[in-house]
Amino acid sequence: MKQLSGIGEGIFKLCKTYWLWVNQIVDNHTVSKNKLNEMVRKGRFKTLEEAERSAKRQIKVALVTAPVILLVVIIFGLLPKSENKSAVVQNIQDSTPAQTNEAEPPDEAEQTTPSPELSKTNIEASVKKTGSDFSYETSGRVMESDKAIVVTYIRSSKCGEGAFVFKQERQTTFDLSSQTWTDKVRELSNCLGTPHQEWMDFSKEDPPSRFSIESNGNTTLIRADLQDYDGSLIMKDTLVVKYARPRSEPTTSQAFDKPSSSTRIVQASDGYANLRSYPSTEVAVLVKVPNGTSVTILSKQANNVGQLWYKVEVNGQVGWLYSDLLK
C-alpha cells in the first residue's frame, strides 16, 4: 500500500508541475495582432482581449490533452499482442448474443407451405392475369407433379417517367387433389426503390379458389376463378395459364412409352371409365366413357405411385384413362 501511495503522490506532483509549466508557457505566449484582428473581424469576439483569452485557452487545452493521448498510445503499444487480441475477442463475444445448437425458427413472413415434389420438367407457359384495377399478360415457367402444378412468373412495369421499375415475382400452386389454387408474391423492385422482398402467402388470408384444367393433345389450359369467403364467384378466369409439354420430354420421373396397340376398348366394373385431365384419380373427371367404347391410345405413362395410365382420344376429347379399365 505504501508503494502504491508513493507512486500516486509522485504522479500527482508530476501533473501539478506540468500544469504550472503549461500556465507559464501560455501566459508568456503572445498572440499576433493580425490573428486577433481576424478573429474580431469575423464577428466571433467583440474585443481583442476576448479573442486573446480564447486563443490562449485553446493552446492550454492542446498542451494538456497531448500528453494524455501520448500516454494511452504508449500503454497500448507496450501490451503483448496476444493480450490485445484476446481482449478484442472477449469484447466481441460479450457483445454477441449467446447461440445454442437449436436452430432459430424462421420469421413468420418466411414460413410457407412446403411445395409438393415436382418433376424436373420446366415448361414455358403464357400467363394472363386480370383484376378490378389491373390486367397484364406475361410469360412464365411450369413445374408438374401428380399432386400439383406450380407456375412461376414475373410481372414488371415502368413507374411513369422515372427510372424505377415495379417488378413482382409470383408463384401460383394448383392443388390437383382439392382443385383449389393459392398464390404467393414478393416484390423485386418498386417505384420507391425499397421493395419488401419477403414472400406474402395470400392463402393465409383468403380462402382458396377453384380452377379447371382443359387438355387438348399436348396443350394444357388452366382457368382459375376468384371466389369470396362464402364461396360465391367474384371474377371468372382471374388467372389463365396455357402451356404445351415438349413431346421429347417426360412429364414425371418415368418416361412415356409407345403403346403396343393404337386402340383399346373400355371395360370397367362400374360400366364406365372416368376420363381425367391428369394421370391421377385425385383430379377432376372430364367425361364418363361407357364400356365398349373404342379409344385411341396416344401414349402411356406410369405416375409416381406406380399406376399405369393411357393418354387417349375419344370422341374428339383428349384425357387420361387408368390402364386397368381398358382391354
C-alpha positions in Angstrom: 0.0 0.0 0.0 2.9 2.4 0.8 4.4 1.7 -2.6 1.1 2.5 -4.4 0.7 5.6 -2.3 4.2 6.8 -3.2 3.5 6.2 -6.9 0.2 8.1 -6.7 1.9 11.0 -4.9 4.7 11.1 -7.5 2.1 11.2 -10.3 0.2 14.0 -8.6 3.4 16.1 -8.2 4.3 15.5 -11.9 0.9 16.6 -13.1 1.0 19.7 -10.9 4.4 20.6 -12.1 3.3 20.1 -15.7 0.1 22.2 -15.1 2.2 25.1 -13.8 4.5 24.8 -16.7 1.6 24.9 -19.1 0.2 28.1 -17.5 3.6 29.8 -17.6 4.0 28.9 -21.3 0.5 30.2 -22.2 0.8 33.4 -20.1 4.1 34.3 -21.8 2.9 33.5 -25.2 2.0 36.4 -27.4 -0.8 36.1 -30.0 -0.2 38.1 -33.1 -2.3 41.2 -33.6 -3.2 40.1 -37.1 -4.7 36.9 -35.8 -6.6 38.7 -33.1 -8.0 41.3 -35.6 -9.1 38.5 -37.9 -11.0 36.8 -35.0 -12.7 40.1 -34.2 -13.4 40.8 -37.9 -15.2 37.5 -38.3 -17.6 38.5 -35.5 -16.6 35.8 -33.1 -15.4 38.2 -30.5 -16.2 41.9 -29.7 -12.8 42.9 -28.4 -9.2 42.0 -28.9 -8.9 41.0 -25.2 -11.7 38.4 -25.6 -10.0 37.0 -28.7 -6.7 36.7 -26.9 -8.1 34.9 -24.0 -9.8 32.4 -26.3 -6.7 31.8 -28.3 -4.6 31.1 -25.1 -7.4 28.8 -23.8 -7.1 26.7 -27.0 -3.3 26.5 -26.6 -3.7 25.4 -23.0 -6.2 22.6 -23.9 -3.9 21.4 -26.6 -0.9 21.2 -24.2 -2.9 19.4 -21.6 -4.5 16.7 -23.8 -1.4 16.0 -25.9 0.5 14.0 -23.2 -2.6 12.1 -22.2 -3.1 10.9 -25.7 0.6 10.0 -26.0 0.5 8.1 -22.7 -2.5 6.0 -23.9 -0.7 5.2 -27.2 2.4 4.1 -25.3 0.4 1.8 -22.9 -1.4 0.0 -25.7 1.9 -0.3 -27.6 3.6 -2.0 -24.6 0.8 -4.6 -24.1 1.6 -8.0 -25.6 -0.3 -8.6 -28.9 -1.8 -11.8 -27.6 -3.4 -10.0 -24.8 -4.8 -7.3 -27.1 -6.2 -10.0 -29.4 -7.8 -11.9 -26.5 -9.3 -8.7 -25.2 -10.8 -7.9 -28.6 -12.2 -11.4 -29.0 -13.7 -11.2 -25.5 -15.4 -7.9 -26.3 -16.9 -9.4 -29.4 -18.1 -12.4 -27.6 -19.6 -10.3 -24.8 -21.5 -8.2 -27.4 -22.8 -11.2 -29.4 -26.0 -12.9 -28.2 -25.4 -16.5 -26.9 -26.1 -19.1 -29.5 -27.4 -22.6 -28.9 -27.4 -25.7 -31.0 -31.1 -25.3 -31.6 -31.9 -23.6 -34.9 -33.9 -20.4 -34.6 -37.4 -20.6 -36.2 -37.8 -18.6 -39.4 -39.7 -15.4 -39.5 -43.4 -15.6 -39.9 -43.1 -14.0 -43.3 -40.7 -16.7 -44.4 -42.9 -19.6 -43.2 -44.6 -21.0 -46.3 -46.4 -24.2 -47.1 -43.9 -26.7 -48.4 -44.2 -27.2 -52.2 -45.1 -30.7 -53.5 -42.4 -32.8 -55.0 -42.2 -31.7 -58.6 -40.8 -33.3 -61.8 -37.7 -31.8 -63.3 -39.7 -30.7 -66.4 -39.6 -26.9 -66.6 -42.2 -25.9 -69.2 -42.6 -22.4 -70.8 -46.1 -21.0 -70.3 -48.2 -17.9 -71.1 -49.8 -16.3 -68.1 -52.8 -13.8 -68.3 -53.9 -12.1 -65.1 -57.0 -9.9 -64.8 -58.3 -7.9 -61.9 -60.5 -4.9 -61.0 -57.7 -2.4 -61.3 -55.1 -4.2 -63.4 -54.7 -6.6 -66.3 -51.5 -8.0 -67.8 -50.0 -10.8 -69.8 -46.5 -12.3 -69.4 -44.5 -15.5 -69.7 -43.7 -18.0 -67.0 -42.5 -21.5 -66.2 -44.5 -24.6 -65.1 -43.4 -27.5 -62.9 -45.7 -30.5 -62.6 -46.2 -33.5 -60.4 -49.1 -35.9 -59.8 -50.3 -33.7 -56.9 -49.8 -30.1 -58.1 -48.9 -27.8 -60.9 -46.7 -24.8 -59.9 -46.5 -21.7 -62.1 -43.8 -19.1 -61.6 -43.7 -15.8 -63.4 -42.5 -12.2 -63.1 -44.7 -9.1 -63.6 -43.0 -5.8 -64.3 -44.0 -2.3 -65.4 -42.3 1.1 -65.6 -43.0 3.7 -62.9 -44.2 6.7 -65.0 -41.4 8.7 -66.5 -38.9 7.8 -63.7 -36.0 5.4 -63.7 -37.7 2.9 -61.2 -39.4 -0.3 -62.4 -42.1 -2.1 -60.5 -41.4 -5.8 -60.5 -43.1 -8.7 -58.7 -42.3 -12.4 -58.6 -45.4 -14.6 -58.3 -45.7 -18.3 -57.6 -49.1 -19.9 -58.1 -49.8 -23.5 -56.9 -52.7 -25.5 -58.4 -53.6 -28.4 -56.0 -54.8 -31.2 -58.1 -56.4 -33.1 -55.2 -58.5 -30.2 -53.8 -58.9 -28.4 -57.2 -58.0 -25.1 -55.5 -55.2 -22.7 -56.1 -53.1 -20.4 -53.9 -50.8 -17.5 -54.7 -47.6 -16.2 -53.3 -45.9 -12.9 -54.2 -42.9 -10.9 -53.4 -41.5 -7.6 -54.6 -38.2 -7.5 -56.5 -38.4 -3.7 -57.0 -41.0 -1.0 -56.7 -41.5 2.7 -57.6 -40.0 3.9 -54.3 -36.8 1.8 -54.7 -37.3 -0.1 -51.4 -39.0 -3.4 -52.1 -40.4 -5.8 -49.5 -38.7 -9.0 -50.6 -40.3 -11.3 -48.1 -42.9 -13.8 -49.6 -46.5 -13.0 -48.9 -48.8 -16.0 -49.0 -52.3 -15.0 -49.9 -53.6 -18.4 -49.0 -53.2 -17.4 -45.3 -55.6 -14.5 -45.7 -58.2 -15.6 -48.3 -59.9 -19.0 -48.8 -58.5 -21.0 -51.8 -60.5 -20.5 -55.0 -61.4 -23.1 -57.7 -59.8 -23.8 -61.0 -60.3 -26.1 -64.0 -58.0 -27.9 -66.4 -58.6 -28.4 -70.1 -56.3 -30.7 -72.1 -56.2 -30.8 -75.9 -53.5 -33.0 -77.3 -50.2 -31.8 -75.9 -51.6 -28.4 -74.7 -52.9 -27.7 -71.2 -55.1 -24.8 -70.3 -55.8 -23.8 -66.7 -58.6 -21.4 -65.8 -58.6 -20.1 -62.3 -61.5 -18.2 -60.7 -61.6 -15.8 -57.7 -64.2 -16.6 -55.0 -65.4 -14.7 -52.0 -65.4 -16.0 -48.4 -68.8 -17.6 -48.8 -67.7 -19.4 -52.0 -69.6 -17.1 -54.4 -67.9 -16.1 -57.6 -66.1 -12.7 -57.7 -64.4 -13.0 -61.0 -64.2 -15.7 -63.6 -60.9 -16.6 -65.3 -58.9 -14.4 -63.0 -55.8 -16.3 -64.0 -55.3 -18.2 -67.2 -52.2 -20.4 -67.8 -51.5 -22.1 -71.1 -48.6 -24.4 -71.9 -47.6 -27.3 -74.1 -45.5 -30.2 -72.9 -42.4 -30.9 -75.0 -43.0 -34.1 -76.9 -39.4 -35.2 -76.4 -39.5 -34.9 -72.6 -41.4 -36.8 -69.9 -43.7 -35.0 -67.5 -42.8 -37.2 -64.5 -39.9 -39.2 -63.3 -40.9 -42.1 -65.7 -40.9 -41.6 -69.4 -43.7 -42.1 -72.0 -43.6 -45.3 -73.9 -45.4 -46.1 -77.1 -48.3 -48.5 -76.5 -48.4 -51.9 -78.2 -51.7 -51.1 -79.8 -53.2 -47.9 -81.2 -56.7 -48.6 -79.9 -58.3 -50.1 -76.8 -61.8 -50.9 -75.5 -63.2 -49.6 -72.3 -64.1 -52.4 -69.9 -64.8 -51.2 -66.3 -66.6 -52.9 -63.4 -68.8 -49.8 -62.9 -69.9 -49.8 -66.6 -67.9 -46.7 -67.4 -64.4 -45.3 -67.1 -63.5 -41.7 -65.9 -61.6 -39.7 -68.4 -59.4 -37.4 -66.4 -57.3 -34.3 -67.1 -54.2 -35.7 -65.5 -52.9 -39.3 -64.7 -54.3 -39.3 -61.2 -57.5 -40.4 -59.5 -57.4 -37.2 -57.4 -58.1 -34.8 -60.3 -61.3 -33.7 -61.9 -63.3 -36.0 -64.3 -63.7 -34.7 -67.8 -66.3 -37.2 -69.0 -67.5 -40.7 -68.3 -66.7 -43.2 -71.1 -69.2 -46.1 -71.3 -68.0 -49.8 -71.6 -67.4 -50.9 -75.1 -66.2 -47.5 -76.3 -63.1 -47.7 -78.6 -60.4 -45.2 -77.6 -57.3 -44.2 -79.5 -54.1 -44.5 -77.5 -51.7 -41.6 -77.8 -49.2 -42.5 -75.2 -48.8 -44.2 -71.8 -47.2 -43.2 -68.5 -46.5 -44.6 -65.1 -47.2 -41.9 -62.4 -45.2 -41.5 -59.1 -47.2 -44.2 -57.3 -46.6 -46.8 -60.0 -50.0 -46.7 -61.7 -50.0 -47.1 -65.5 -52.2 -44.6 -67.3 -53.1 -44.2 -71.0 -53.4 -40.8 -72.7 -56.3 -41.4 -75.1 -58.6 -39.6 -77.6 -62.3 -40.4 -77.5 -65.0 -38.5 -79.5 -62.6 -35.7 -80.2 -61.6 -35.2 -76.5 -58.2 -36.0 -75.0 -57.6 -37.2 -71.5 -56.2 -39.9 -69.3 -57.7 -43.4 -68.5 -56.4 -45.9 -65.9 -54.9 -48.9 -67.7 -57.0 -51.5 -65.7 -60.2 -50.0 -67.2 -59.1 -50.9 -70.8 -58.7 -54.2 -72.7 
